[in-house]
Amino acid sequence: MTTPGHTPEDISTIATTDQGLVVLTHLWWGAEGPADDPFAADRDQLRAAREKVLALNPALIVPGHGAPFAPSPSTPL
């Protein structure tokens, strides 16, 4: 799925597992942050792509720079 923001050409890989939907992405660094990607090419695109991924109700997000995490209401947009 296209998910620009971190870079204009970013994609996220989505997999259905026995535990639920898993998204591998560069939209988040990790559950601990940073909330704002300091290297984001376009902050508005990043926020829109994060909303797009969270709307899928993933069970797990595997970020490009940190440990996998289960999204929660406090997951930054």
N, C-alpha and C positions, 0 to 999 in steps of 0.2 A: 504494500500500500504506500503511495506517495505521502510523505510527511515532512515537507520542507520546514525550515526554521533554523535548525542547527547549521545546515548548509542548504542551498537552494535545491539540490538534487537528492536530498536524503530520502530513504525509504525505511519502512519498518516491516519486519517479517512477522507474520501471524501464524500461529500453529494451534490447532485444537488438540488438547491432551485429555487424558482421563481426569485430570485435576481441573480442567477448564481451559479457557483461552490464554495463551501465552504470547506476549508481544516483545520482540527483540528490537530495540530502538536506541537512537541517540538523542531522543527528546528530553531525557532526564539523565543526570549524572549518577544519581542514586537516590535512595529514599531520604537521605540526610541533606540533600541539596548539592549544589546551590540552587535555590528556587529560580534564579535568573541565570541562564547560561551565559557566562561572560564572553563566549565566543560566538554566540548566535548571530547568524547573518541577517536575520529579520525577526525581531521580537514578536511582531503581530502574527507572522506565519507560525512561529514556534507555539504560541498560545493556541492558535486555531488547530494545529496538528495535535497538540496535547489533548484538547477537548475532543477531537475526533477519535483518538485512541481510547480515552476514558469512557466515551459513549459506548464502546464495545463491551464494557464491563469485564475487562480482563481479570483473570485470577492472579496473574503474575506478570510483572514487567521486568525484562532483563535489559538494563541500561548498558550503554557502551563503555561506561567508566566506573561502574560500581557493582555491588552485589545485587542480585535479583530481589525484588520486593513486591508485596501485595499492595496495590493502590488502596488508598483510604480517602476519606473526606479531606484530609490535610495534604494530600498530594498536590504539589503546586501546579498551577496552570501556566 
